[in-house]
Amino acid sequence: MVNVPVFLSGFGPDYGLGNNITLAQHEVQHTYQGQVTGPLYIPLNLIGGVASSIVDKKWNGPLNFMETGPQSTPPRATPW
């Protein structure tokens, strides 16, 4: 299996997200999440994103458990 992150123009792999984290480092953690959760990845991401959007008005807010690990320093797939 090969993971290939795709980046938009202007938001390449070296795009800085703060705390010395690049977009590539963040996104690779989501590929690991997808490997572990398999077909549940998208439903889990939707649940976390919707919950966070309702409470915090941000998809990537602190209630989105699928973003907690990738937004950590250093980035990791899980929040622990």
Biopython code that builds the backbone (N, CA, C, O; Angstrom):
import numpy as np
from Bio.PDB.StructureBuilder import StructureBuilder

atoms = [
    (1, "MET", "N", (0.842, -1.170, 0.000)),
    (1, "MET", "CA", (0.000, 0.000, 0.000)),
    (1, "MET", "C", (0.894, 1.242, 0.000)),
    (1, "MET", "O", (1.906, 1.291, 0.700)),
    (2, "VAL", "N", (0.515, 2.223, -0.778)),
    (2, "VAL", "CA", (1.266, 3.463, -0.866)),
    (2, "VAL", "C", (0.335, 4.620, -0.540)),
    (2, "VAL", "O", (-0.769, 4.702, -1.078)),
    (3, "ASN", "N", (0.772, 5.512, 0.335)),
    (3, "ASN", "CA", (0.010, 6.715, 0.656)),
    (3, "ASN", "C", (0.580, 7.875, -0.137)),
    (3, "ASN", "O", (1.795, 8.072, -0.188)),
    (4, "VAL", "N", (-0.313, 8.645, -0.758)),
    (4, "VAL", "CA", (0.122, 9.793, -1.536)),
    (4, "VAL", "C", (-0.719, 10.999, -1.133)),
    (4, "VAL", "O", (-1.873, 11.107, -1.549)),
    (5, "PRO", "N", (-0.163, 11.912, -0.327)),
    (5, "PRO", "CA", (-0.895, 13.131, -0.011)),
    (5, "PRO", "C", (-0.907, 14.056, -1.232)),
    (5, "PRO", "O", (0.093, 14.167, -1.941)),
    (6, "VAL", "N", (-2.021, 14.706, -1.466)),
    (6, "VAL", "CA", (-2.164, 15.640, -2.576)),
    (6, "VAL", "C", (-2.343, 17.034, -1.987)),
    (6, "VAL", "O", (-3.148, 17.230, -1.076)),
    (7, "PHE", "N", (-1.593, 17.997, -2.507)),
    (7, "PHE", "CA", (-1.610, 19.358, -1.988)),
    (7, "PHE", "C", (-2.124, 20.320, -3.048)),
    (7, "PHE", "O", (-1.872, 20.131, -4.238)),
    (8, "LEU", "N", (-2.836, 21.338, -2.621)),
    (8, "LEU", "CA", (-3.332, 22.373, -3.517)),
    (8, "LEU", "C", (-2.231, 23.385, -3.806)),
    (8, "LEU", "O", (-1.279, 23.524, -3.038)),
    (9, "SER", "N", (-2.373, 24.077, -4.907)),
    (9, "SER", "CA", (-1.430, 25.132, -5.253)),
    (9, "SER", "C", (-1.411, 26.183, -4.139)),
    (9, "SER", "O", (-2.461, 26.645, -3.694)),
    (10, "GLY", "N", (-0.225, 26.549, -3.702)),
    (10, "GLY", "CA", (-0.090, 27.526, -2.626)),
    (10, "GLY", "C", (-0.075, 26.903, -1.240)),
    (10, "GLY", "O", (0.270, 27.568, -0.264)),
    (11, "PHE", "N", (-0.446, 25.627, -1.146)),
    (11, "PHE", "CA", (-0.444, 24.911, 0.132)),
    (11, "PHE", "C", (0.319, 23.606, -0.055)),
    (11, "PHE", "O", (-0.244, 22.520, 0.078)),
    (12, "GLY", "N", (1.607, 23.728, -0.364)),
    (12, "GLY", "CA", (2.442, 22.561, -0.618)),
    (12, "GLY", "C", (2.889, 21.889, 0.658)),
    (12, "GLY", "O", (2.519, 22.310, 1.754)),
    (13, "PRO", "N", (3.685, 20.844, 0.519)),
    (13, "PRO", "CA", (4.120, 20.078, 1.685)),
    (13, "PRO", "C", (4.901, 20.895, 2.706)),
    (13, "PRO", "O", (4.897, 20.576, 3.895)),
    (14, "ASP", "N", (5.571, 21.948, 2.246)),
    (14, "ASP", "CA", (6.382, 22.765, 3.162)),
    (14, "ASP", "C", (5.604, 23.926, 3.773)),
    (14, "ASP", "O", (6.175, 24.736, 4.503)),
    (15, "TYR", "N", (4.315, 24.015, 3.484)),
    (15, "TYR", "CA", (3.488, 25.097, 4.033)),
    (15, "TYR", "C", (3.476, 24.987, 5.557)),
    (15, "TYR", "O", (3.182, 23.923, 6.102)),
    (16, "GLY", "N", (3.790, 26.073, 6.234)),
    (16, "GLY", "CA", (3.884, 26.060, 7.692)),
    (16, "GLY", "C", (2.533, 26.203, 8.372)),
    (16, "GLY", "O", (1.729, 27.061, 8.007)),
    (17, "LEU", "N", (2.291, 25.360, 9.357)),
    (17, "LEU", "CA", (1.046, 25.411, 10.133)),
    (17, "LEU", "C", (1.265, 26.017, 11.511)),
    (17, "LEU", "O", (0.324, 26.115, 12.298)),
    (18, "GLY", "N", (2.477, 26.418, 11.809)),
    (18, "GLY", "CA", (2.800, 26.930, 13.139)),
    (18, "GLY", "C", (3.474, 25.856, 13.965)),
    (18, "GLY", "O", (3.407, 24.671, 13.639)),
    (19, "ASN", "N", (4.124, 26.276, 15.035)),
    (19, "ASN", "CA", (4.849, 25.351, 15.927)),
    (19, "ASN", "C", (5.848, 24.479, 15.176)),
    (19, "ASN", "O", (6.089, 23.334, 15.558)),
    (20, "ASN", "N", (6.436, 25.029, 14.093)),
    (20, "ASN", "CA", (7.415, 24.298, 13.272)),
    (20, "ASN", "C", (6.853, 23.014, 12.689)),
    (20, "ASN", "O", (7.592, 22.044, 12.518)),
    (21, "ILE", "N", (5.567, 22.984, 12.382)),
    (21, "ILE", "CA", (4.910, 21.834, 11.765)),
    (21, "ILE", "C", (4.569, 22.196, 10.323)),
    (21, "ILE", "O", (4.028, 23.269, 10.058)),
    (22, "THR", "N", (4.886, 21.303, 9.400)),
    (22, "THR", "CA", (4.523, 21.528, 8.000)),
    (22, "THR", "C", (3.230, 20.788, 7.678)),
    (22, "THR", "O", (2.807, 19.882, 8.396)),
    (23, "LEU", "N", (2.628, 21.201, 6.590)),
    (23, "LEU", "CA", (1.391, 20.548, 6.144)),
    (23, "LEU", "C", (1.635, 19.070, 5.842)),
    (23, "LEU", "O", (0.778, 18.228, 6.111)),
    (24, "ALA", "N", (2.802, 18.758, 5.283)),
    (24, "ALA", "CA", (3.119, 17.350, 4.997)),
    (24, "ALA", "C", (3.184, 16.522, 6.275)),
    (24, "ALA", "O", (2.664, 15.407, 6.316)),
    (25, "GLN", "N", (3.818, 17.056, 7.317)),
    (25, "GLN", "CA", (3.906, 16.326, 8.587)),
    (25, "GLN", "C", (2.513, 16.081, 9.161)),
    (25, "GLN", "O", (2.243, 15.015, 9.714)),
    (26, "HIS", "N", (1.640, 17.063, 9.031)),
    (26, "HIS", "CA", (0.268, 16.952, 9.534)),
    (26, "HIS", "C", (-0.515, 15.901, 8.733)),
    (26, "HIS", "O", (-1.147, 15.011, 9.302)),
    (27, "GLU", "N", (-0.458, 16.025, 7.416)),
    (27, "GLU", "CA", (-1.273, 15.153, 6.568)),
    (27, "GLU", "C", (-0.836, 13.693, 6.599)),
    (27, "GLU", "O", (-1.668, 12.796, 6.462)),
    (28, "VAL", "N", (0.458, 13.444, 6.777)),
    (28, "VAL", "CA", (0.910, 12.051, 6.840)),
    (28, "VAL", "C", (0.296, 11.341, 8.049)),
    (28, "VAL", "O", (0.089, 10.128, 8.010)),
    (29, "GLN", "N", (0.007, 12.076, 9.110)),
    (29, "GLN", "CA", (-0.632, 11.474, 10.282)),
    (29, "GLN", "C", (-2.053, 11.010, 9.943)),
    (29, "GLN", "O", (-2.525, 9.998, 10.462)),
    (30, "HIS", "N", (-2.726, 11.762, 9.067)),
    (30, "HIS", "CA", (-4.059, 11.331, 8.632)),
    (30, "HIS", "C", (-3.978, 10.046, 7.801)),
    (30, "HIS", "O", (-4.896, 9.227, 7.850)),
    (31, "THR", "N", (-2.900, 9.860, 7.045)),
    (31, "THR", "CA", (-2.776, 8.612, 6.294)),
    (31, "THR", "C", (-2.604, 7.435, 7.251)),
    (31, "THR", "O", (-3.136, 6.351, 7.009)),
    (32, "TYR", "N", (-1.854, 7.651, 8.347)),
    (32, "TYR", "CA", (-1.724, 6.589, 9.356)),
    (32, "TYR", "C", (-3.078, 6.308, 10.018)),
    (32, "TYR", "O", (-3.418, 5.152, 10.271)),
    (33, "GLN", "N", (-3.847, 7.361, 10.296)),
    (33, "GLN", "CA", (-5.187, 7.169, 10.864)),
    (33, "GLN", "C", (-6.034, 6.325, 9.922)),
    (33, "GLN", "O", (-6.752, 5.426, 10.359)),
    (34, "GLY", "N", (-5.947, 6.616, 8.633)),
    (34, "GLY", "CA", (-6.721, 5.864, 7.644)),
    (34, "GLY", "C", (-6.313, 4.401, 7.584)),
    (34, "GLY", "O", (-7.157, 3.529, 7.385)),
    (35, "GLN", "N", (-5.030, 4.128, 7.756)),
    (35, "GLN", "CA", (-4.567, 2.740, 7.755)),
    (35, "GLN", "C", (-5.122, 1.980, 8.951)),
    (35, "GLN", "O", (-5.479, 0.808, 8.838)),
    (36, "VAL", "N", (-5.193, 2.641, 10.081)),
    (36, "VAL", "CA", (-5.660, 1.975, 11.306)),
    (36, "VAL", "C", (-7.172, 1.818, 11.313)),
    (36, "VAL", "O", (-7.683, 0.759, 11.677)),
    (37, "THR", "N", (-7.886, 2.852, 10.919)),
    (37, "THR", "CA", (-9.353, 2.820, 11.031)),
    (37, "THR", "C", (-10.044, 2.277, 9.789)),
    (37, "THR", "O", (-11.223, 1.925, 9.842)),
    (38, "GLY", "N", (-9.324, 2.206, 8.670)),
    (38, "GLY", "CA", (-9.891, 1.651, 7.443)),
    (38, "GLY", "C", (-11.138, 2.399, 6.998)),
    (38, "GLY", "O", (-11.134, 3.627, 6.918)),
    (39, "PRO", "N", (-12.219, 1.652, 6.705)),
    (39, "PRO", "CA", (-13.424, 2.297, 6.199)),
    (39, "PRO", "C", (-14.120, 3.195, 7.229)),
    (39, "PRO", "O", (-15.031, 3.943, 6.876)),
    (40, "LEU", "N", (-13.707, 3.128, 8.478)),
    (40, "LEU", "CA", (-14.312, 4.006, 9.492)),
    (40, "LEU", "C", (-13.668, 5.391, 9.519)),
    (40, "LEU", "O", (-14.146, 6.279, 10.226)),
    (41, "TYR", "N", (-12.579, 5.587, 8.751)),
    (41, "TYR", "CA", (-11.873, 6.871, 8.791)),
    (41, "TYR", "C", (-12.793, 8.039, 8.435)),
    (41, "TYR", "O", (-12.865, 9.016, 9.181)),
    (42, "ILE", "N", (-13.486, 7.950, 7.321)),
    (42, "ILE", "CA", (-14.334, 9.076, 6.893)),
    (42, "ILE", "C", (-15.483, 9.305, 7.868)),
    (42, "ILE", "O", (-15.708, 10.453, 8.252)),
    (43, "PRO", "N", (-16.232, 8.272, 8.297)),
    (43, "PRO", "CA", (-17.278, 8.542, 9.294)),
    (43, "PRO", "C", (-16.738, 9.138, 10.593)),
    (43, "PRO", "O", (-17.360, 10.032, 11.166)),
    (44, "LEU", "N", (-15.589, 8.653, 11.063)),
    (44, "LEU", "CA", (-15.004, 9.203, 12.285)),
    (44, "LEU", "C", (-14.595, 10.661, 12.093)),
    (44, "LEU", "O", (-14.799, 11.493, 12.977)),
    (45, "ASN", "N", (-14.021, 10.960, 10.938)),
    (45, "ASN", "CA", (-13.620, 12.334, 10.653)),
    (45, "ASN", "C", (-14.851, 13.243, 10.575)),
    (45, "ASN", "O", (-14.811, 14.380, 11.046)),
    (46, "LEU", "N", (-15.922, 12.757, 9.995)),
    (46, "LEU", "CA", (-17.162, 13.545, 9.927)),
    (46, "LEU", "C", (-17.759, 13.783, 11.315)),
    (46, "LEU", "O", (-18.192, 14.892, 11.627)),
    (47, "ILE", "N", (-17.779, 12.754, 12.133)),
    (47, "ILE", "CA", (-18.311, 12.896, 13.502)),
    (47, "ILE", "C", (-17.499, 13.922, 14.283)),
    (47, "ILE", "O", (-18.062, 14.820, 14.910)),
    (48, "GLY", "N", (-16.171, 13.786, 14.244)),
    (48, "GLY", "CA", (-15.307, 14.729, 14.960)),
    (48, "GLY", "C", (-15.443, 16.140, 14.419)),
    (48, "GLY", "O", (-15.510, 17.098, 15.190)),
    (49, "GLY", "N", (-15.485, 16.277, 13.108)),
    (49, "GLY", "CA", (-15.575, 17.595, 12.494)),
    (49, "GLY", "C", (-16.902, 18.286, 12.754)),
    (49, "GLY", "O", (-16.934, 19.483, 13.040)),
    (50, "VAL", "N", (-18.001, 17.540, 12.657)),
    (50, "VAL", "CA", (-19.321, 18.124, 12.903)),
    (50, "VAL", "C", (-19.461, 18.519, 14.364)),
    (50, "VAL", "O", (-19.952, 19.609, 14.660)),
    (51, "ALA", "N", (-19.040, 17.659, 15.281)),
    (51, "ALA", "CA", (-19.118, 17.984, 16.712)),
    (51, "ALA", "C", (-18.323, 19.242, 17.021)),
    (51, "ALA", "O", (-18.794, 20.123, 17.740)),
    (52, "SER", "N", (-17.126, 19.321, 16.480)),
    (52, "SER", "CA", (-16.291, 20.491, 16.721)),
    (52, "SER", "C", (-16.895, 21.740, 16.081)),
    (52, "SER", "O", (-16.837, 22.825, 16.660)),
    (53, "SER", "N", (-17.472, 21.590, 14.894)),
    (53, "SER", "CA", (-18.092, 22.732, 14.215)),
    (53, "SER", "C", (-19.291, 23.275, 14.981)),
    (53, "SER", "O", (-19.496, 24.488, 15.036)),
    (54, "ILE", "N", (-20.072, 22.397, 15.563)),
    (54, "ILE", "CA", (-21.256, 22.825, 16.316)),
    (54, "ILE", "C", (-20.855, 23.576, 17.582)),
    (54, "ILE", "O", (-21.406, 24.635, 17.882)),
    (55, "VAL", "N", (-19.908, 23.031, 18.314)),
    (55, "VAL", "CA", (-19.534, 23.606, 19.607)),
    (55, "VAL", "C", (-18.531, 24.744, 19.459)),
    (55, "VAL", "O", (-18.672, 25.783, 20.105)),
    (56, "ASP", "N", (-17.526, 24.557, 18.619)),
    (56, "ASP", "CA", (-16.401, 25.487, 18.555)),
    (56, "ASP", "C", (-16.389, 26.335, 17.279)),
    (56, "ASP", "O", (-15.553, 27.226, 17.130)),
    (57, "LYS", "N", (-17.322, 26.052, 16.359)),
    (57, "LYS", "CA", (-17.403, 26.768, 15.080)),
    (57, "LYS", "C", (-16.177, 26.556, 14.191)),
    (57, "LYS", "O", (-15.976, 27.303, 13.233)),
    (58, "LYS", "N", (-15.350, 25.541, 14.498)),
    (58, "LYS", "CA", (-14.178, 25.235, 13.688)),
    (58, "LYS", "C", (-14.091, 23.730, 13.461)),
    (58, "LYS", "O", (-14.105, 22.948, 14.412)),
    (59, "TRP", "N", (-14.000, 23.328, 12.190)),
    (59, "TRP", "CA", (-13.880, 21.903, 11.863)),
    (59, "TRP", "C", (-12.647, 21.305, 12.543)),
    (59, "TRP", "O", (-12.699, 20.185, 13.051)),
    (60, "ASN", "N", (-11.557, 22.040, 12.551)),
    (60, "ASN", "CA", (-10.306, 21.548, 13.133)),
    (60, "ASN", "C", (-10.154, 21.954, 14.589)),
    (60, "ASN", "O", (-9.039, 21.999, 15.107)),
    (61, "GLY", "N", (-11.252, 22.246, 15.247)),
    (61, "GLY", "CA", (-11.210, 22.660, 16.641)),
    (61, "GLY", "C", (-10.829, 21.537, 17.587)),
    (61, "GLY", "O", (-10.633, 20.402, 17.153)),
    (62, "PRO", "N", (-10.723, 21.835, 18.860)),
    (62, "PRO", "CA", (-10.241, 20.862, 19.835)),
    (62, "PRO", "C", (-11.155, 19.653, 20.040)),
    (62, "PRO", "O", (-10.704, 18.630, 20.556)),
    (63, "LEU", "N", (-12.409, 19.747, 19.655)),
    (63, "LEU", "CA", (-13.296, 18.595, 19.813)),
    (63, "LEU", "C", (-13.189, 17.583, 18.675)),
    (63, "LEU", "O", (-13.732, 16.483, 18.775)),
    (64, "ASN", "N", (-12.501, 17.939, 17.603)),
    (64, "ASN", "CA", (-12.314, 16.984, 16.510)),
    (64, "ASN", "C", (-11.147, 16.068, 16.868)),
    (64, "ASN", "O", (-9.985, 16.415, 16.656)),
    (65, "PHE", "N", (-11.463, 14.915, 17.404)),
    (65, "PHE", "CA", (-10.457, 13.966, 17.880)),
    (65, "PHE", "C", (-9.565, 13.448, 16.756)),
    (65, "PHE", "O", (-8.489, 12.915, 17.027)),
    (66, "MET", "N", (-9.986, 13.590, 15.507)),
    (66, "MET", "CA", (-9.160, 13.169, 14.373)),
    (66, "MET", "C", (-8.092, 14.221, 14.036)),
    (66, "MET", "O", (-7.193, 13.951, 13.240)),
    (67, "GLU", "N", (-8.182, 15.385, 14.619)),
    (67, "GLU", "CA", (-7.202, 16.442, 14.386)),
    (67, "GLU", "C", (-6.264, 16.645, 15.571)),
    (67, "GLU", "O", (-5.206, 17.256, 15.415)),
    (68, "THR", "N", (-6.619, 16.157, 16.727)),
    (68, "THR", "CA", (-5.833, 16.394, 17.931)),
    (68, "THR", "C", (-4.395, 15.891, 17.781)),
    (68, "THR", "O", (-3.454, 16.632, 18.066)),
    (69, "GLY", "N", (-4.216, 14.666, 17.346)),
    (69, "GLY", "CA", (-2.873, 14.110, 17.171)),
    (69, "GLY", "C", (-2.084, 14.794, 16.067)),
    (69, "GLY", "O", (-0.951, 15.212, 16.304)),
    (70, "PRO", "N", (-2.654, 14.925, 14.846)),
    (70, "PRO", "CA", (-1.910, 15.590, 13.776)),
    (70, "PRO", "C", (-1.550, 17.042, 14.074)),
    (70, "PRO", "O", (-0.588, 17.559, 13.506)),
    (71, "GLN", "N", (-2.294, 17.710, 14.945)),
    (71, "GLN", "CA", (-1.982, 19.092, 15.290)),
    (71, "GLN", "C", (-1.029, 19.202, 16.484)),
    (71, "GLN", "O", (-0.655, 20.306, 16.882)),
    (72, "SER", "N", (-0.644, 18.076, 17.045)),
    (72, "SER", "CA", (0.276, 18.072, 18.189)),
    (72, "SER", "C", (1.698, 18.392, 17.737)),
    (72, "SER", "O", (2.005, 18.359, 16.545)),
    (73, "THR", "N", (2.551, 18.700, 18.695)),
    (73, "THR", "CA", (3.966, 18.928, 18.420)),
    (73, "THR", "C", (4.772, 17.900, 19.209)),
    (73, "THR", "O", (4.804, 17.978, 20.437)),
    (74, "PRO", "N", (5.416, 16.953, 18.560)),
    (74, "PRO", "CA", (5.412, 16.705, 17.126)),
    (74, "PRO", "C", (4.112, 16.035, 16.697)),
    (74, "PRO", "O", (3.425, 15.433, 17.523)),
    (75, "PRO", "N", (3.766, 16.134, 15.403)),
    (75, "PRO", "CA", (2.526, 15.518, 14.916)),
    (75, "PRO", "C", (2.546, 14.002, 15.098)),
    (75, "PRO", "O", (3.578, 13.354, 14.922)),
    (76, "ARG", "N", (1.405, 13.458, 15.447)),
    (76, "ARG", "CA", (1.256, 12.006, 15.577)),
    (76, "ARG", "C", (-0.166, 11.622, 15.170)),
    (76, "ARG", "O", (-1.043, 12.482, 15.086)),
    (77, "ALA", "N", (-0.387, 10.368, 14.924)),
    (77, "ALA", "CA", (-1.687, 9.927, 14.421)),
    (77, "ALA", "C", (-2.765, 9.931, 15.497)),
    (77, "ALA", "O", (-3.940, 10.152, 15.203)),
    (78, "THR", "N", (-2.366, 9.684, 16.752)),
    (78, "THR", "CA", (-3.340, 9.611, 17.834)),
    (78, "THR", "C", (-3.137, 10.749, 18.814)),
    (78, "THR", "O", (-2.051, 11.326, 18.874)),
    (79, "PRO", "N", (-4.161, 11.080, 19.583)),
    (79, "PRO", "CA", (-4.003, 12.174, 20.532)),
    (79, "PRO", "C", (-3.157, 11.825, 21.761)),
    (79, "PRO", "O", (-2.811, 12.724, 22.528)),
    (80, "TRP", "N", (-2.819, 10.571, 21.968)),
    (80, "TRP", "CA", (-2.042, 10.190, 23.144)),
    (80, "TRP", "C", (-0.615, 9.874, 22.788)),
    (80, "TRP", "O", (0.179, 9.535, 23.665)),
]
sb = StructureBuilder()
sb.init_structure("model")
sb.init_model(0)
sb.init_chain("A")
sb.init_seg("    ")
for serial, (resi, resn, name, xyz) in enumerate(atoms, 1):
    if name == "N":
        sb.init_residue(resn, " ", resi, " ")
    sb.init_atom(name, np.array(xyz, "f"), 0.0, 1.0, " ", f" {name:<3s}", serial, name[0])
structure = sb.get_structure()
